[in-house]
Structures are given as C-alpha cells and as structure tokens.
Amino acid sequence: MKTLIKIYKEHRDAIKKHIFDTINAMERNTLSEEELRRFFPLFHSLQSIYAVNSGCNQITPLYLKEAEDTKRMNRVVTSLRENISLDENGEYMSSVYLSSTDGRPTVTASKQISDNEVMILNFNVLQLLEELHYIDKADFFNTMSKMVYAAIGYSLSFFAVILIFYALFNFVYYALDEGVNIFQSIFKSTIALTLGLAIFDLAKNLLEHEVVYKEHFKESHGSKVLLEKFLISIIIALSIEALMTVFKIALADYRDIIYAVYLILAVSVMIAAMSFLTRTTRNGSESCKND
C-alpha cells in the first residue's frame, strides 16, 4: 500500500487532470442513472458514482458497476462534508484512503455540476494507476505471488495433516504392541503432533495474510502479525517438547536433565525476544501516529 500511495502522490496532478478533463468533455443534461453510468466505460477503475447537494446530502443512489444502493439517499455524507474543498474550477481530488466498503485503497474525485449539485466518483487506486500505465503488469505479479504462496501454504498444510495422522497411527500401532513401552509411544506421537501443529499454523497464517485476506491487511501490520503468530506457534511447540523431555528424562536418567534445561532456556529467550519485538513495534506505531 505504501508503494501505491507513493506512486499516486508522484503523479497526482496528471491523474487529476486526466479525470477532470474526461469529466468536462462529457455533456451532462441531468444526473439520471443513465447519465451517471456513462462514466463506467470511460474509467475502468471507477468503483461507484453518485451525487450530493451543496449540503452534502446524497440526492442520487450510489451506482456501482452492476448494482445500485439506495440506503443512503437523502442522508448527509459526513466524510465529504468534513473533507471536501472545491477549488475555483469546482473540482476536488482526495488523498488515498481505505474504503469502508471493501477495505481497498481508494481516491474520490468531486466535480461541481451546478450551484446545488456535486458529482462524486470513487476510484480503486491500484486499478487507476494500472489504467493510466503508472503500474505495469501489477495484476500478473500479484496473481503469480498469490499462486506461489497458495502452493506453499497448501503443501505445508498437507504435510501437517500427514504428521498428525502419522502421530495417531503411531500411537495406536504401538499401544497395541505389548512389547513396546506405552510412554515411548506417547512421546513420539506428541513430537509428531507438535511439529504438525507448528507447520499447520504457519501454513494457515501464510494463506491468511498472503492469499485469502491479503487486500485487507496493511503491509507493515500484516507482516508483523504473521511473524508474531509464527513465533507463538514455535514457542508453544517448543514448550510442549520441553515438558515432554523433562518427563522422559525423569523416567530414564537424570544425568540428561541438562538438555531439558537448554530447551527451556531456548523457549525463554524466544519469549523475551517476542516481547521485545512486540513492544518495539508498538512504540514505533505510536510514534508514527504522534508525528
């Protein structure tokens, strides 16, 4: 998203000129549905269009490409009333913001049609930049990235499921064998289960942040959450392993207890590192907000 905002800011004047030159070139007699929908073929990145009066009361339905929404008719559009500032040509171009409808980066163009009518057009920033060739092949790159992440994520999920079934099979198989120590079977199955848990959680978070809900996460926020969740999974898995190692050594030879201590120390270091990371990122976010 930061990249999109940077590119948009660099070419904001040219983008604004293109949009309003196109709007001004259109002959408008009324603000009917037919008249407003004529803009969709002209702007492939146009997501919605509607009109408000001078008091920012919505006077037409919200027209989408394939539908319309009349829920906000005759209501004040608060975001417009607070932010819109028409220039001497009756034009206004907003900064990039996240749409409340789909959570994607959006910009709004406002054009005064008459003394009491303002036309509002909402554009998808990514599609707008692609449409004007400021970003080339972004769709192909994003699609390929999602495909690679999806392949890795689903493969990891598949391996995790195999480990889980192996753990269950191993436990049942050796539990029925009278010549095998049941505790050894439990230890081996638990190791396989915790490893499967860590791998599956990694796969789930990878798919969630890079494939399924990628558009709904900010870049920095999404990466931080993914890292934190992965660290939590590893800490949980190592904690279980440390506990099982202590029990196993207690049943065998106390001289090997030092290895359990090393494992517990490793878990403690990871917890401390994660706490430091969380605190640092939180302080950084608060500093950015204050600035």
Stockholm file with secondary structure:
# STOCKHOLM 1.0

chainA/1-291         MKTLIKIYKEHRDAIKKHIFDTINAMERNTLSEEELRRFFPLFHSLQSIYAVNSGCNQITPLYLKEAEDTKRMNRVVTSLRENISLDENGEYMSSVYLSSTDGRPTVTASKQISDNEVMILNFNVLQLLEELHYIDKADFFNTMSKMVYAAIGYSLSFFAVILIFYALFNFVYYALDEGVNIFQSIFKSTIALTLGLAIFDLAKNLLEHEVVYKEHFKESHGSKVLLEKFLISIIIALSIEALMTVFKIALADYRDIIYAVYLILAVSVMIAAMSFLTRTTRNGSESCKND
#=GR chainA/1-291 SS CHHHHHHHHHTHHHHHHHHHHHHHHSCCSCCCHHHHHTTTTTCTTEEEEEEECTTCBBCSCEEESSCEECTTTTSBCHHHHHHCCCCTTSEEECCCEECTTTCCEEEEEEEEEETTEEEEEEEEHHHHHHHTTSSCSHHHHHHHHHHHHHHHHHHHHHHHHHHHHHHHHHHHHHHSCTTSCHHHHHHHHHHHHHHHHHHHHHHHHHHIIIIISGGGSCHHHHHHHHHHHHHHHHHHHHHHHHHHHHHHHHHSCGGGHHHHHHHHHHHHHHHHHHHHHHHHHHHHHHHHHHC
#=GC SS_cons         CHHHHHHHHHTHHHHHHHHHHHHHHSCCSCCCHHHHHTTTTTCTTEEEEEEECTTCBBCSCEEESSCEECTTTTSBCHHHHHHCCCCTTSEEECCCEECTTTCCEEEEEEEEEETTEEEEEEEEHHHHHHHTTSSCSHHHHHHHHHHHHHHHHHHHHHHHHHHHHHHHHHHHHHHSCTTSCHHHHHHHHHHHHHHHHHHHHHHHHHHIIIIISGGGSCHHHHHHHHHHHHHHHHHHHHHHHHHHHHHHHHHSCGGGHHHHHHHHHHHHHHHHHHHHHHHHHHHHHHHHHHC
//
